[in-house]
Amino acid sequence: MKRIICISAVLMLLLSAFTFAVSAASSEIIDKADIEMAVNTDGTVNVTEKWTVTYLNASDVFFRNIDIYSSGNGMTLLQKYEEITDVAVKIDGSSVPPESAGINTFTWGKDADSLSYEIAVNCPSAQTTREYEISYTVTGAVKESGSDAVFSFMVLGDKFAYTSNNVTVTVIFPADASDVTTSVQTDAVVDGNYVTFTSKRVFDRFSVDVSSDSSVFEKDALTSYSVLAENARAFAGSLTDALPWILALIAVVLVILLVLFPDRLVRLPSERSAKRLLKADRDVMTVNLPPEVSACQAYRMVMPVSRINPKASSKKVPVLFAMAVLECIEKGYIIADRNDLIVGSPKDDAPAYILSVLNFLKTFSDKKGNSFVIDKDFADRVRQECMTRYDVMANYLATFSELIPETAFGFFRKEANKEIYENVYLVKANAAKYKQKPTFGQNMSNVLAGKKTSDVEVFSMMFASSSPDKLFVHGGREGEKALCDALAAMYRVFVKSK
């Protein structure tokens, strides 16, 4: 029986703890708050607040803060007011003076950050219950909206530090006011010109909203209110709240552009210029690449390695190797000899990627005396390497690709270089739309016959979407066919490795 009584007592204590909310920042419990707000025909509002406060421990000051409209405190333009005046305070029914020091006095005014009016009641208390009556006048709180007079007020806002129990707010409109209504749908009762709002517990904010026909108010007594201005303020507030995220997003985008697409950014002005030229004159055709830019360099210039999808760029490496072979033929480093092709050496300086190609071809050529011959068996030797050491073959092609000079940022600082890039871009634009793109075999025959790799038709091979079987098909002399078959095998190994 004693155990049951003990348990019941504990439950009663827990129930009492949940019944009254205690501010985490103080030793006071707001047992009850009765607030009466009388709206006058001159647009002012006389407010009388009665607070019942129980002190659990010693406390010196009771703070009543009334929020002032500012961005971020939840108040709307409709709840904005001009000022609070005529503040008076009673403690347990007795009026107290507004003095800056002393027991049973009060001070009031805007707080340090001007976000609220602060009424501080100086009344040292401990383990007792006090009743505070605070009265004041609010001006500029009643708004004219169309034909209505609207009183919307943040009674308890962010700056009020206490949790309040059993809150009742009664708004009294002038006696002759008609069509008194409230936009609050719950815990509000309209009785003539009286509107009563109640809440068992207020943790943060508590506001009221009452309207009537504006004809009962004095002329020019009400502050005008615009729904459009309110919406604009809400939008501006949302934009301000979102601004850090917007700026962060812009910063992320800029970083992505600068890190992943710097090559594209420096090329855009010249590309726009070339596109305008193409649009203005659809018949424009730049037949040749500039003499100072090789076909392989031109491709890398307008098609830099993608930092977002390097795999897509890597598929063109075997085709770049094939174009480099054509450049070797054009320069006379590779010549035809009956059914074979003879691989020679440059008599002067040559780019590193060209030397790499020649050394590769010599490695698998048949050495006859001082000559390196691409004969009918050349393809079998390359295919054997692809089968047994495919990783070495793939790494070689990747290394070869890195030897082709990239177009550095500084290149675009000179106007002459911008014109070079614009010229190359025009060739690329025409090559990409070339209807009958030649195969490597066709290009090899044409270059052996004297055609230049700078020709738009030859260059268009770089934009062909053919399979290796079609791109490297050839039915000519044995050396040419063997070279085509070898490049097809290298193409398959490299793409497979990716």
Salt bridges, closest charged atoms under 4 A:
ASP34 OD2 - LYS32 NZ 3.55
GLU49 OE1 - ARG64 NE 2.71
ASP92 OD2 - ARG130 NH1 2.89
ASP111 OD2 - LYS159 NZ 3.61
ASP113 OD2 - LYS159 NZ 3.09
GLU133 OE2 - LYS90 NZ 3.97
ASP158 OD1 - ARG205 NE 2.82
GLU230 OE2 - ARG233 NH2 3.56
ASP263 OD1 - ARG267 NH1 3.93
ASP263 OD2 - ARG307 NH1 2.37
GLU271 OE1 - ARG264 NH2 2.97
ASP375 OD1 - ARG381 NH2 3.00
ASP377 OD1 - LYS376 NZ 3.49
ASP380 OD1 - ARG383 NH2 2.71
GLU385 OE2 - ARG389 NH1 3.37
GLU415 OE2 - LYS418 NZ 3.37
GLU457 OE1 - LYS451 NZ 2.61
ASP469 OD1 - ARG492 NH2 2.21
GLU480 OE1 - HIS474 NE2 2.85
GLU480 OE2 - ARG477 NH1 2.05
ASP485 OD2 - LYS481 NZ 3.07
